[in-house]
Amino acid sequence: MPEKCEEATWMGGKSDSVMERVIEYCRRVDREFKLKRVILFGSRSRGDFYPQSDIDLLLISDEFPDDWFIRQARLCFLKLRQIEPIGYTTDEIQMMKDHGNTLIKNILREGKEIKSASHQGFQQLPLFMDESC
């Protein structure tokens, strides 16, 4: 079993390459779908990840295709190494919240926002992203 990362690494050094990959992916998707919000969630946002852990992203856009499977296929086609995206519209997010969807509630409560409706670009936040641990 691989060792978990013991400490958080703030932006700098090798962690930049991971954050740069996240930002590049978000820009690719944003060019096609005009993202409203991007939220990093899972072990990378909590800091309890392994070096090979994936990078979970919730992408929110009202320009995604209606067919969820086509949407996910497109998001996966654009993706970069280790990035695991899921995409929903704002209406879908609201409906899931209204129906008590635990995953969405946890992501919105505990995730780290990379892009919000109030910001134009993507924020390079101090995240737990070091690949080397």
C-alpha positions as CSV (number, residue, x, y, z in Angstrom):
1,M,0.0,0.0,0.0
2,P,1.5,3.4,-1.0
3,E,2.1,5.9,1.8
4,K,-0.3,8.8,2.1
5,C,1.1,12.3,1.9
6,E,1.8,13.5,5.4
7,E,2.0,17.2,4.8
8,A,0.3,19.8,2.6
9,T,2.5,21.4,0.0
10,W,1.5,25.0,-0.9
11,M,1.9,26.2,-4.5
12,G,5.5,26.0,-5.6
13,G,7.9,23.3,-6.8
14,K,6.4,20.2,-8.2
15,S,2.9,21.1,-7.0
16,D,2.8,23.8,-9.7
17,S,2.8,21.1,-12.4
18,V,-0.4,19.6,-11.0
19,M,-2.1,22.9,-10.6
20,E,-1.0,24.0,-14.1
21,R,-2.5,20.8,-15.5
22,V,-5.8,21.5,-13.7
23,I,-5.9,25.1,-14.9
24,E,-5.0,24.1,-18.5
25,Y,-7.8,21.5,-18.5
26,C,-10.3,24.0,-17.1
27,R,-9.3,26.5,-19.8
28,R,-9.9,23.8,-22.5
29,V,-13.3,23.0,-21.2
30,D,-14.1,26.7,-20.6
31,R,-13.4,27.5,-24.3
32,E,-16.0,25.0,-25.3
33,F,-18.6,25.2,-22.6
34,K,-18.2,28.6,-20.7
35,L,-17.7,27.2,-17.2
36,K,-19.6,28.9,-14.3
37,R,-17.9,27.1,-11.5
38,V,-15.1,24.5,-11.0
39,I,-14.7,22.8,-7.7
40,L,-11.8,20.5,-6.7
41,F,-13.0,17.7,-4.4
42,G,-11.9,14.4,-3.0
43,S,-8.5,13.5,-1.5
44,R,-6.6,16.3,-3.4
45,S,-8.8,19.0,-1.8
46,R,-8.6,17.4,1.7
47,G,-4.9,16.7,1.6
48,D,-5.1,13.0,2.3
49,F,-4.1,11.9,-1.2
50,Y,-1.4,9.5,-2.6
51,P,1.0,10.5,-5.3
52,Q,-1.0,8.6,-7.9
53,S,-4.4,9.9,-6.7
54,D,-6.6,11.3,-9.3
55,I,-7.8,14.9,-9.4
56,D,-11.6,15.1,-9.0
57,L,-13.3,18.1,-10.5
58,L,-16.9,19.2,-10.5
59,L,-17.5,21.4,-13.6
60,I,-20.7,23.5,-13.8
61,S,-21.9,25.0,-17.1
62,D,-25.2,25.7,-18.6
63,E,-23.8,25.1,-22.1
64,F,-23.1,21.4,-21.6
65,P,-24.9,19.0,-24.0
66,D,-28.3,17.8,-22.6
67,D,-27.2,14.1,-22.9
68,W,-25.2,13.4,-19.8
69,F,-23.2,10.6,-21.5
70,I,-22.2,12.7,-24.5
71,R,-21.2,15.5,-22.0
72,Q,-19.1,13.2,-20.0
73,A,-17.5,11.7,-23.1
74,R,-16.6,15.2,-24.3
75,L,-15.2,16.2,-20.9
76,C,-13.1,13.0,-20.8
77,F,-11.9,13.6,-24.4
78,L,-10.5,17.0,-23.3
79,K,-9.0,15.7,-20.1
80,L,-5.4,15.6,-19.1
81,R,-3.6,12.9,-17.1
82,Q,-5.0,12.1,-13.6
83,I,-8.0,14.5,-14.0
84,E,-11.4,12.9,-13.4
85,P,-14.2,15.4,-14.3
86,I,-17.9,15.3,-13.7
87,G,-20.1,18.0,-15.3
88,Y,-23.5,19.3,-14.5
89,T,-25.7,22.3,-15.3
90,T,-26.7,24.7,-12.6
91,D,-30.3,23.4,-12.8
92,E,-29.0,19.8,-12.3
93,I,-27.0,20.8,-9.3
94,Q,-30.0,22.6,-7.8
95,M,-32.2,19.5,-8.4
96,M,-29.6,17.2,-6.8
97,K,-29.3,19.5,-3.8
98,D,-33.1,19.7,-3.5
99,H,-33.3,15.9,-3.5
100,G,-30.5,15.5,-0.9
101,N,-27.8,14.1,-3.2
102,T,-25.0,13.4,-0.6
103,L,-22.1,13.6,-3.2
104,I,-23.1,17.0,-4.4
105,K,-23.8,18.3,-1.0
106,N,-20.3,17.1,0.2
107,I,-18.6,18.6,-2.8
108,L,-20.2,22.0,-2.4
109,R,-19.5,22.0,1.3
110,E,-16.0,20.6,1.4
111,G,-14.5,21.3,-2.1
112,K,-12.1,24.0,-3.0
113,E,-13.4,26.4,-5.6
114,I,-11.0,27.0,-8.6
115,K,-13.5,29.1,-10.5
116,S,-16.7,30.8,-9.3
117,A,-19.3,32.9,-11.0
118,S,-17.9,36.0,-9.4
119,H,-14.4,35.5,-10.9
120,Q,-13.4,35.7,-14.6
121,G,-10.3,33.4,-14.5
122,F,-9.2,30.4,-12.7
123,Q,-7.7,30.9,-9.3
124,Q,-4.5,29.1,-8.4
125,L,-5.4,28.4,-4.8
126,P,-3.1,27.0,-2.2
127,L,-4.1,23.4,-2.6
128,F,-2.8,20.1,-1.5
129,M,-1.4,19.1,-4.9
130,D,2.2,17.9,-4.5
131,E,2.8,14.8,-6.7
132,S,5.9,13.7,-5.0
133,C,4.9,13.8,-1.3
